Amino acid sequence: MKVITFALIALLALVQAELWFGKGGMPYAVALQTQLDAQLAANHAARMRNEQLAAEVSDLKEGLEMVEEKARAELGMVKPNEILVQVATPRR
């Protein structure tokens, strides 16, 4: 009787060890949760960037102020009879 009880306890311990530490066990679940958290953070950052770009596109479609600002900042364009002055800061 004691042998059967010991064998059943050993089998139960073996099954539990496999569930907790084997393939698909707790370490794997923790690694998956870490990957999920990282992906959720990346998705949030991408979503924020998409919203910013959508707002910029909307501004470009609706008004000329944004187009003028982009042309001045990125292309260095100036209006007629206007003088462009650029101030350079020293590099450290």
PAGU-892739 format. One record per atom (N, C-alpha, C): residue number from 1; chain; residue in one letter; x negated, y negated, z negated; atom name. Coordinates in steps of 0.05 Angstrom, whole numbers, plus 5000, padded with zeros to 4 digits. Example, Ala and Ser with C-alpha at 12.3 -4.5 7.8 and 13.67 -1.06 7.14 Angstrom:
% residues 2
R  seq  mol  type     u     v     w  atom
R    1    A     a  4736  5114  4844     N
R    1    A     a  4754  5090  4844    CA
R    1    A     a  4736  5066  4844     C
R    2    A     s  4743  5045  4858     N
R    2    A     s  4727  5021  4857    CA
R    2    A     s  4742  4999  4843     C
END
This chain:
% residues 92
R  seq  mol  type     u     v     w  atom
R    1    A     m  4984  5024  5000     N
R    1    A     m  5000  5000  5000    CA
R    1    A     m  4983  4975  5000     C
R    2    A     k  4961  4976  4985     N
R    2    A     k  4943  4952  4983    CA
R    2    A     k  4929  4948  5010     C
R    3    A     v  4923  4969  5024     N
R    3    A     v  4910  4966  5050    CA
R    3    A     v  4928  4952  5070     C
R    4    A     i  4954  4959  5070     N
R    4    A     i  4973  4947  5089    CA
R    4    A     i  4976  4918  5082     C
R    5    A     t  4978  4911  5056     N
R    5    A     t  4981  4883  5047    CA
R    5    A     t  4956  4867  5055     C
R    6    A     f  4933  4878  5051     N
R    6    A     f  4908  4865  5059    CA
R    6    A     f  4907  4861  5089     C
R    7    A     a  4914  4881  5104     N
R    7    A     a  4914  4879  5133    CA
R    7    A     a  4933  4858  5143     C
R    8    A     l  4957  4856  5131     N
R    8    A     l  4977  4836  5139    CA
R    8    A     l  4967  4808  5132     C
R    9    A     i  4955  4805  5109     N
R    9    A     i  4944  4779  5101    CA
R    9    A     i  4921  4771  5120     C
R   10    A     a  4905  4790  5127     N
R   10    A     a  4883  4784  5145    CA
R   10    A     a  4893  4776  5173     C
R   11    A     l  4914  4790  5183     N
R   11    A     l  4926  4782  5209    CA
R   11    A     l  4939  4755  5207     C
R   12    A     l  4952  4749  5185     N
R   12    A     l  4964  4723  5182    CA
R   12    A     l  4943  4701  5181     C
R   13    A     a  4921  4706  5167     N
R   13    A     a  4899  4686  5167    CA
R   13    A     a  4887  4683  5194     C
R   14    A     l  4884  4704  5209     N
R   14    A     l  4874  4702  5236    CA
R   14    A     l  4892  4686  5255     C
R   15    A     v  4918  4691  5253     N
R   15    A     v  4937  4676  5269    CA
R   15    A     v  4936  4646  5262     C
R   16    A     q  4936  4640  5236     N
R   16    A     q  4935  4613  5227    CA
R   16    A     q  4909  4599  5236     C
R   17    A     a  4887  4613  5234     N
R   17    A     a  4861  4601  5242    CA
R   17    A     a  4862  4595  5272     C
R   18    A     e  4874  4613  5288     N
R   18    A     e  4876  4608  5316    CA
R   18    A     e  4894  4584  5322     C
R   19    A     l  4916  4581  5307     N
R   19    A     l  4934  4558  5311    CA
R   19    A     l  4921  4532  5304     C
R   20    A     w  4905  4532  5282     N
R   20    A     w  4893  4507  5273    CA
R   20    A     w  4867  4499  5287     C
R   21    A     f  4851  4519  5292     N
R   21    A     f  4824  4513  5302    CA
R   21    A     f  4818  4524  5330     C
R   22    A     g  4835  4540  5341     N
R   22    A     g  4830  4551  5367    CA
R   22    A     g  4837  4533  5390     C
R   23    A     k  4837  4544  5414     N
R   23    A     k  4844  4529  5438    CA
R   23    A     k  4872  4519  5436     C
R   24    A     g  4876  4493  5438     N
R   24    A     g  4903  4481  5435    CA
R   24    A     g  4910  4476  5406     C
R   25    A     g  4891  4477  5388     N
R   25    A     g  4896  4472  5360    CA
R   25    A     g  4894  4443  5353     C
R   26    A     m  4890  4438  5327     N
R   26    A     m  4889  4410  5317    CA
R   26    A     m  4867  4393  5329     C
R   27    A     p  4842  4402  5333     N
R   27    A     p  4822  4385  5345    CA
R   27    A     p  4830  4376  5373     C
R   28    A     y  4843  4394  5388     N
R   28    A     y  4852  4388  5415    CA
R   28    A     y  4874  4367  5414     C
R   29    A     a  4893  4370  5395     N
R   29    A     a  4915  4351  5392    CA
R   29    A     a  4904  4324  5384     C
R   30    A     v  4884  4322  5367     N
R   30    A     v  4872  4297  5359    CA
R   30    A     v  4858  4284  5383     C
R   31    A     a  4844  4299  5399     N
R   31    A     a  4831  4289  5423    CA
R   31    A     a  4852  4278  5443     C
R   32    A     l  4874  4292  5446     N
R   32    A     l  4895  4283  5464    CA
R   32    A     l  4907  4257  5454     C
R   33    A     q  4911  4255  5427     N
R   33    A     q  4922  4231  5416    CA
R   33    A     q  4904  4207  5420     C
R   34    A     t  4878  4211  5418     N
R   34    A     t  4858  4190  5423    CA
R   34    A     t  4859  4181  5452     C
R   35    A     q  4861  4200  5470     N
R   35    A     q  4863  4193  5499    CA
R   35    A     q  4889  4178  5504     C
R   36    A     l  4911  4186  5491     N
R   36    A     l  4936  4173  5495    CA
R   36    A     l  4935  4144  5485     C
R   37    A     d  4923  4140  5462     N
R   37    A     d  4920  4113  5451    CA
R   37    A     d  4904  4095  5470     C
R   38    A     a  4882  4106  5481     N
R   38    A     a  4865  4091  5499    CA
R   38    A     a  4881  4084  5525     C
R   39    A     q  4896  4103  5535     N
R   39    A     q  4911  4098  5559    CA
R   39    A     q  4933  4078  5555     C
R   40    A     l  4946  4079  5532     N
R   40    A     l  4967  4059  5525    CA
R   40    A     l  4955  4031  5524     C
R   41    A     a  4931  4028  5513     N
R   41    A     a  4918  4002  5511    CA
R   41    A     a  4911  3992  5539     C
R   42    A     a  4901  4010  5556     N
R   42    A     a  4895  4003  5584    CA
R   42    A     a  4920  3995  5599     C
R   43    A     n  4942  4009  5595     N
R   43    A     n  4967  4003  5608    CA
R   43    A     n  4977  3975  5599     C
R   44    A     h  4974  3969  5573     N
R   44    A     h  4983  3943  5563    CA
R   44    A     h  4967  3921  5576     C
R   45    A     a  4941  3925  5578     N
R   45    A     a  4924  3904  5590    CA
R   45    A     a  4931  3901  5620     C
R   46    A     a  4936  3922  5634     N
R   46    A     a  4944  3920  5662    CA
R   46    A     a  4971  3907  5665     C
R   47    A     r  4989  3913  5647     N
R   47    A     r  5016  3901  5648    CA
R   47    A     r  5014  3870  5644     C
R   48    A     m  4997  3862  5625     N
R   48    A     m  4993  3833  5620    CA
R   48    A     m  4981  3820  5644     C
R   49    A     r  4961  3833  5656     N
R   49    A     r  4948  3821  5680    CA
R   49    A     r  4968  3819  5703     C
R   50    A     n  4985  3840  5707     N
R   50    A     n  5006  3839  5728    CA
R   50    A     n  5026  3816  5723     C
R   51    A     e  5033  3812  5698     N
R   51    A     e  5051  3790  5692    CA
R   51    A     e  5038  3763  5698     C
R   52    A     q  5013  3760  5692     N
R   52    A     q  4998  3736  5698    CA
R   52    A     q  4997  3731  5728     C
R   53    A     l  4991  3752  5743     N
R   53    A     l  4989  3749  5772    CA
R   53    A     l  5017  3743  5784     C
R   54    A     a  5038  3755  5773     N
R   54    A     a  5065  3750  5783    CA
R   54    A     a  5072  3721  5779     C
R   55    A     a  5065  3710  5756     N
R   55    A     a  5071  3682  5750    CA
R   55    A     a  5055  3664  5769     C
R   56    A     e  5030  3671  5774     N
R   56    A     e  5014  3655  5793    CA
R   56    A     e  5025  3656  5821     C
R   57    A     v  5034  3679  5830     N
R   57    A     v  5047  3681  5856    CA
R   57    A     v  5072  3665  5858     C
R   58    A     s  5088  3666  5837     N
R   58    A     s  5112  3650  5836    CA
R   58    A     s  5106  3620  5837     C
R   59    A     d  5085  3611  5823     N
R   59    A     d  5077  3583  5824    CA
R   59    A     d  5068  3575  5852     C
R   60    A     l  5053  3593  5865     N
R   60    A     l  5043  3587  5892    CA
R   60    A     l  5066  3586  5912     C
R   61    A     k  5087  3602  5908     N
R   61    A     k  5109  3601  5926    CA
R   61    A     k  5127  3576  5923     C
R   62    A     e  5129  3567  5898     N
R   62    A     e  5148  3546  5892    CA
R   62    A     e  5137  3517  5895     C
R   63    A     g  5112  3513  5890     N
R   63    A     g  5103  3485  5890    CA
R   63    A     g  5075  3482  5902     C
R   64    A     l  5070  3457  5910     N
R   64    A     l  5044  3451  5922    CA
R   64    A     l  5023  3444  5902     C
R   65    A     e  5031  3439  5877     N
R   65    A     e  5012  3432  5856    CA
R   65    A     e  4992  3455  5852     C
R   66    A     m  5002  3479  5851     N
R   66    A     m  4985  3502  5846    CA
R   66    A     m  4966  3506  5870     C
R   67    A     v  4976  3503  5894     N
R   67    A     v  4960  3506  5918    CA
R   67    A     v  4937  3485  5917     C
R   68    A     e  4944  3460  5910     N
R   68    A     e  4924  3439  5909    CA
R   68    A     e  4903  3445  5888     C
R   69    A     e  4912  3455  5865     N
R   69    A     e  4894  3462  5843    CA
R   69    A     e  4875  3484  5852     C
R   70    A     k  4885  3504  5865     N
R   70    A     k  4868  3527  5874    CA
R   70    A     k  4848  3517  5895     C
R   71    A     a  4857  3500  5913     N
R   71    A     a  4839  3490  5934    CA
R   71    A     a  4817  3473  5922     C
R   72    A     r  4823  3457  5902     N
R   72    A     r  4803  3441  5889    CA
R   72    A     r  4783  3458  5873     C
R   73    A     a  4794  3477  5858     N
R   73    A     a  4776  3493  5841    CA
R   73    A     a  4760  3513  5856     C
R   74    A     e  4772  3527  5875     N
R   74    A     e  4758  3549  5888    CA
R   74    A     e  4743  3540  5913     C
R   75    A     l  4754  3521  5927     N
R   75    A     l  4742  3513  5953    CA
R   75    A     l  4728  3486  5952     C
R   76    A     g  4731  3471  5930     N
R   76    A     g  4718  3445  5928    CA
R   76    A     g  4730  3424  5946     C
R   77    A     m  4755  3427  5953     N
R   77    A     m  4768  3408  5971    CA
R   77    A     m  4775  3382  5956     C
R   78    A     v  4775  3360  5971     N
R   78    A     v  4782  3334  5960    CA
R   78    A     v  4802  3320  5978     C
R   79    A     k  4816  3301  5966     N
R   79    A     k  4836  3285  5982    CA
R   79    A     k  4821  3264  5998     C
R   80    A     p  4834  3252  6018     N
R   80    A     p  4821  3230  6033    CA
R   80    A     p  4815  3207  6014     C
R   81    A     n  4792  3194  6019     N
R   81    A     n  4783  3171  6003    CA
R   81    A     n  4778  3179  5973     C
R   82    A     e  4771  3203  5969     N
R   82    A     e  4766  3213  5942    CA
R   82    A     e  4737  3222  5941     C
R   83    A     i  4723  3218  5919     N
R   83    A     i  4695  3226  5916    CA
R   83    A     i  4694  3249  5897     C
R   84    A     l  4680  3270  5905     N
R   84    A     l  4677  3294  5888    CA
R   84    A     l  4652  3291  5871     C
R   85    A     v  4655  3293  5845     N
R   85    A     v  4632  3292  5827    CA
R   85    A     v  4631  3318  5811     C
R   86    A     q  4609  3332  5813     N
R   86    A     q  4605  3357  5798    CA
R   86    A     q  4584  3352  5777     C
R   87    A     v  4590  3361  5753     N
R   87    A     v  4572  3359  5730    CA
R   87    A     v  4562  3386  5724     C
R   88    A     a  4536  3390  5725     N
R   88    A     a  4524  3416  5719    CA
R   88    A     a  4513  3415  5691     C
R   89    A     t  4519  3436  5676     N
R   89    A     t  4507  3438  5650    CA
R   89    A     t  4482  3455  5651     C
R   90    A     p  4462  3448  5635     N
R   90    A     p  4437  3463  5636    CA
R   90    A     p  4441  3492  5626     C
R   91    A     r  4427  3510  5639     N
R   91    A     r  4428  3538  5630    CA
R   91    A     r  4410  3543  5607     C
R   92    A     r  4417  3561  5590     N
R   92    A     r  4400  3567  5567    CA
R   92    A     r  4387  3593  5569     C
END
